[in-house]
Amino acid sequence: MSGPLLTTAQLQAMLVGPAEERPVVVDVRWALGSEVEANRAAYLEEHLPGAVFLDLESVLSEEPADDGQGGRHPMPSAGTAQEGLRAAGVRADRPIVFYDAGPGLSAARAWWVAAYYGLEQAAVLDGGLAAWTAAGLSVEDGSVTPGPGDVELHPGGRQLLDADGVQEHLARGGQLLDARPAERYRGENETIDPVAGHIPGALSLPALSLVDDEGFVDAEHVVGALTEAGGRTDPPTAVYCGSGVQAAHLALALEARGVGPRPAVYVGSWSDWISDPARPVEP
């Protein structure tokens, strides 16, 4: 694959090749506050041909800690992610394509987790299910029984930061981007986390500002949005959000469009940052 984003035409072409060379297609349907039963039901009603359902909460995240450390969606251990991906039929010798119902948040989280654990043949279907159906391509209903998975995960494929790492990153002059909606960055309309505001020194670049009705915007638009936010393309960059989902989406936009160096991701994000009241908060 040429990069971490695939068009519907590219994926369609890959799915008509020899069976042993076709990518494993994984449906990561999810929305904040939705239950796995509802996500699975939506998958069973309509999904890409051969796609297997994967639950973000149980495979792409560990159980949140009672004290909030690690955030609302802690980074999954290699064991948790490997077991879930193998159950979905992910193999070491075949590419993996993740998609969701749109706009790509949960698929991006799946891609980033897979990439962090060394799966460089992982990608996201740009535009997800909506783009696939808009192109008039066929879908299926019902469940899919995957083949045996054998993937082995090893950390280090991407840079993962914790709260201390974020502070060190900023102290070295690194750039920190907040991927949440702008009003949450400003401390307005905070209905999810118990503390409003943002990490001091962070710039606001909402992940969802980098997608339109057709999928991720092009590199020119990403650079323009970054510049408008007060950022630059050259410094080391780290991204965060509320719980590490929109951060992965922003990381995907930057990496796929070749804007700056590969960003580090603070997966614990704002929900982890505020678990320690000693950490500074900017309203």
N, C-alpha and C positions, 0 to 999 in steps of 0.2 A: 504494500500500500504506500501511496505517495505522501501520506500525512495522516493526522488524527481525525480528519473530517472527510466523509464520503458523501457524494451526491447520490440521489436515487438511481441515476443512470449507471453510476459506477457499481453500486451494490447489486443492481439487477444483473449486470454483466457477470459479476462474480458468482452469482447464484445459479447460473446456467452452465458452469464449468463442471469438470469431473467431481463426483460427490466427495472424494477424498481431499479435494482442493478448495472446496467451498468454505466460506467463513462460517463460524458458529454465530448465529444471530440470537441476541439476548434482549428480551423486553424488560426494561427496568421502570415500568410505570409506577409513578409515585407523586404524591403532592403532600405538602405540609399539613399534618393533622389527619390525613387519610389512613384508613385501616388497611392492612394487607389483604383482607377478604375483599374489600371493594376494588383494590388494584388488580387482584387476581381475577375477579369477576369481569372487569373491563377487558383484561387480556383474553379471557376465554370467549368473550363475545366477538373479538376482532383483533387479529395480530398478523404480522408478516409471516409469509410461508416458512414453516419450520422453526419459528422463533420459540424459545423457551423462556418462561417467566422467572425473574430473579427479584427477590425482595430486598430493597435497599436497607431496611431497618435491621434485618437479621444477618445479612451477608456483607454489606458494605459499611457496617457500623457495629461497634460493640455496645453492650448495654450501658446507658449513661450511669455515672457514679452518683451516689446520693448527695455528695457535696458539690456536684457540678463540675468537678475537675475533669478535663477532657472534653467538655462541652456536651451539647445535646446529641451530637452524632460523633462520638469518639472514633478515631481511626481504627479500623478492624485489625486484629492481629493477622499475621500470615496464615495461621491455622484456620481462623474463622473464614477469611476470604478464600483460601484454597479449597476448603471443604465445600463452600457454596458454589464456587466456579466449577469445580469438578462435577458437582451434582447437576449443573446446567449443561454439562457435556463439553466444557472448554478444554481444548487440547493444545499441547505445546507445538504441534506441527500445523496448526491451522489459525488463520486470523480470527479475531473476535470483533463483532460489530454490535455495539450497544445502541438502543434507541428507546425513546419514550413517546408519550402522546404529544409532547411539545411543552415548553420551548427548549428542551434539552438539558434541564437542570440535573435530573437524576441520571440521565445517560452520561453526562459529563462527570458526575461523581464516580460512576462505575469505571469510566475510562481512566480517571486520575488514579484511583485505587489500583487498577490493573497495571498502569504505567509505573506507579511507585514500586510495585512488586515485580518489575522487570519484564512485563509483557508488552514489548514494543510493537507487536502486531495488533494492538487494540485500537479501535476507532469508534467514532460516533456517526450515526446517520444524520446528516444535516437536515433539519426540519422534521425529523422523526416520522411517526405514523401519519401525521397530517400531510407532509410532503409526499409520502409514498402513495396515499390514496388520491391526493390531488393530481398526481401524475397518471392516474387511471390504472395503477398496478394492482394485482390481485392480493387479497387477504384471505386468511383462514379463520375458522373458529375452533373451539375445543382445545384440549390440551395436547401437548407434544411430548413424547417420551424421548429424551436425549440419549445419544450414545454415551459410552463411558468416557469420562474426562480423566485426564492424566497430568494436567498442568501442575508445575511446581513453582512456588512463589518465593522470591528472594528480595528483601527490601533494598532500597537505594537507587531505584531507577529515576526518581524525581526527588527534589529537596523538600523535606517535611520539617516544619518548624513547630516548636512549642512556644509558650509565652516568653520564656527566657531568650529563646532564639530570636523572637520578634524584637525584643529590646536591644539585643546585640546587633541585629540587622540595622535598626534605626541609628544606633550609636556609630556604626561604620558609614553612615551616610546613605544607606539603602532606601529605596522607595517602597512605601507601603500603600496598597490600594484596598479600599473598602468596597466590596461588591454588592452590598445591600442596597435597597432603594434609598434614594437621597434623603428622604424624610427621616428614615431611621438613622442614617449617619448623623443628621442634624439633631437627633434626640427627640424627634416629633413622632407622634402616633405610634409609639412603641407598645405593641400589644403582645409581644412574644417573650421577650426577656425582661427580667425584673429591674434592670438598670438600663437607662437610656443613654445614648451618646456614642462616642467612638474612641478608638485608641489615639492618643495624642500623636500628631505628626502624620496621620493617615490622610490620604486624598480620597475623595468620593468618585468612584467609577462604577455605577450600577451594572451588574452583569447583563440584566435584561435590556439595557440600552444598546447592546451590541447584537441584538437579533431583530429581525423584522418578520413579515409574514412568510418569507421564503427561507428563512434560516439565519445563519450568522452573516453579519455584514462583512464587506471586504476589508482588506488591510488599510486602505485609505481612510475609511470611516473609523476603524479602530484607532489609528494614529490620531485622527482629528479629535475623537472623544477623549483620548488620553491627554492630548495637549490642552484641550479645553478644561480638563480637570486640574491642570497645573502640573501634570507629569511629563516625563521625558522617556524616550525609547532606549537610552543608553545605560542607565544605572541598573544595578542588581535590584530586582523587584520581588516583593512578596505580596500575597493577596490573602484576604480573609473575608468573612461574611458573618452570619449569625451562628451557623453550626457546621460550616464546611461543605455545603452543597453548592451555593451560588459562587463560592470561591473557586471551586473546581471548574465551573462554567466560565468564569472570567479567565482562569488559567488556560482553558482550552481555546478561548477566543484569541488570546495573545499568542499562544504557541502555534496554533493552526495558521494564523495569518502572518507569522514570522515577525511579530512586533517585539523587539528587544530580546534579551536573553530569556531562557526558560524561567518562568517565575517559580519561586518557592510558594508553598501553600501552608498557611497556619490553619490546620484542620479543626482544632478546637475552637478557633475563632472567638467572636464576641462572647458567646455563652461560656467559654472557658476563661477568657480574660477576666470577666466580672466575678468569677468564683473566688477570687482572692481580693478582698476589699482594699488591700494595700496597693494594688495596681492603679495607676492614674487613669482617670476618665475625663474626656473632654466633651462637654455638652454640644 
